[in-house]
Amino acid sequence: MASEFDLIYRYLAHLGRAPHVTLSVGDDAATLGLSAGCELVVSTDTILEGRHFPEETLPEYVGYRAVAAAVSDLAAMAARPIAMTLALTIPDADELWMHGFANGVAQAVDAFKLPLVGGDLTRGALSITVTVMGEVALGRAVKREGAKVGDQIAVTGTLGDAAAGLAIIGGALAGESHVDWALAEQLEQRFFKPLPKLDWAPWLAAHASSAIDISDGLLADLSHIARASGVRLAIDSHAVPLSKALQALPGFSPLEFALKGGDDYELAFTAPADVTLPLGATRIGFVEAGTGVECAGVDSEQSGYDHFL
Amino acid sequence: MASEFDLIYRYLAHLGRAPHVTLSVGDDAATLGLSAGCELVVSTDTILEGRHFPEETLPEYVGYRAVAAAVSDLAAMAARPIAMTLALTIPDADELWMHGFANGVAQAVDAFKLPLVGGDLTRGALSITVTVMGEVALGRAVKREGAKVGDQIAVTGTLGDAAAGLAIIGGALAGESHVDWALAEQLEQRFFKPLPKLDWAPWLAAHASSAIDISDGLLADLSHIARASGVRLAIDSHAVPLSKALQALPGFSPLEFALKGGDDYELAFTAPADVTLPLGATRIGFVEAGTGVECAGVDSEQSGYDHFL
């Protein structure tokens, strides 16, 4: 059985190198330089086995996804990632699991340019808390408030894929015949390996009036923008972008997943109506005076996943 | 049963106000300004019920202590606190527990001038992860490396009190007669309400060659300085400062607690031998050429608490 320090050093300590990291894993704390004229952006997310990912998920996916879920909040603020810390609680010092987990974290470190500069390792029920830090030009973070009447509402990518993938992982297609399993696998990968929209930061900072990442479900997340901005968001459910994979699979209601499923880590944002949306974004509605979210044919009271409801 | 968002807003959202916090709890991330000429200092700590604090610990103490343990790492770097995030996992949405916990966190926010700017609330086995952020003048963080042959070794306060307090909480004095319970209570309070040595930052930044907070036990923590600095730390166990309360209680070995007990969150540091130590610090030895920690009459191989040993 390896000791705590051995495990940390063997698998994670080398992931903390970057030019702006002046001190990484191995001291009481890490030190980091911010770019001139920038402020710090910080967010913390916890994922738990059996709640945020199924038991027996490959440890590679657990590690990658924990980081992806957290860094998505930086994307939603139009921030540039600078570093993260990782608090890992595991039932035992299982080297095989740690090796896979660290591989997943390493993939995320590379993909998001997010060095791992510190953390804690404790023994208990499996739990991963990631704190991501980013930077943004002073006062230029894109918030949930700021949506204005007349703005267009848009989302990136396609929605519902990850939630459908999770349902498939849980056996939702077990009774179906004529399933295209290659498409099903695509959806599962959207759940296991989400790609936070960090590339959108420059465009959002220049054009968006508000933004949020879609982690609880489109309707639930839009309701946060509506409340913070003091407006009503009216969306057209027919305009919500759906992937071919999601529409092709039998026995599913694609729109249900797209409106209520989180886990895609796409972005929803508002921008002035005369702004041309770039490739990869789809207009789904407009901001109106009022409160709440209106979606043709869907109960506006429906909300996303709330851990305590 | 209150919803997750209700719980967060009711009890914790008001703790995030400070002049340098430009956006606090309630968006995808928080934003913070650093002082000019400073770099960011960051550390993450997890505490678990039954492992880092006894079951049935008052929730006020759990909240306070989770923050104190984390902020102690900023003290050890000679950093000034700027903000924290809190990831809280609780078995159920127990309002009475949350109320007490939030009170404890609020006490820590006040005591350490550490606004709570974000976090996550999930449902599972009780676990608290705190990420603290601080700032320090560029390149002026005090690290574990830097101890030089000939330097004096010193500690703040008295050692072993919190570990003895924890033993008392666990019933260590149950069989003793003639116990001064007021003294016993003092030691228990050292465990429940530790006071991280943030006030030492200016002195450490000016004089210390290395520093660490004593969270795993004096010998274990000094061994980190010895390894990082490539030196041998020779301490005189008779010089280790012990409180009157710890020495007065029957049936205890005060030195055992002082050398191996963590949880006091005092600081150990090295400084040139000609530097006069301020009130509240005690010289306990000198830095020599070599490796490891030598302590007269104590096996140098003894180490602190390691979660996986």
Interface residues (C-beta under 8 A of the other chain):
Chain A: M1 A2 S3 E4 F5 L7 T22 L23 G26 D27 D28 A29 A30 T31 L32 G33 L34 E39 L40 V41 V42 S43 T44 D45 T46 L48 R51 H52 D73 L74 A76 M77 A79 A83 T85 L86 A87 T89 A93 V117 G118 G119 D120 L121 T122 R123 G124 A125 S127 T129 T131 V132 M133 G134 V136 L138 G139 A141 K143 R144 E145 A211 I212 D213 A228 D306 H307 F308 L309
Chain B: M1 A2 S3 E4 F5 L7 T22 L23 G26 D27 D28 A29 A30 T31 L32 G33 L34 E39 L40 V41 V42 S43 T44 D45 T46 L48 R51 H52 D73 L74 A76 M77 A79 A83 T85 L86 A87 T89 A93 V117 G118 G119 D120 L121 T122 R123 G124 A125 S127 T129 T131 V132 M133 G134 V136 L138 G139 A141 K143 R144 E145 A211 I212 D213 A228 D306 H307 F308 L309
